[in-house]
């Protein structure tokens, strides 16, 4: 029973770490898109 609990705990910890990793990736994607959007907006305003 103890071994099963330890295995479950380890699996849950790994799942939480994976979720945090995905969250960081999506945050970086969001920041990149915001930067790209700002650059496009700036270049469009210069052309006008």
Helices and strands as residue ranges (DSSP letters): H 2-47
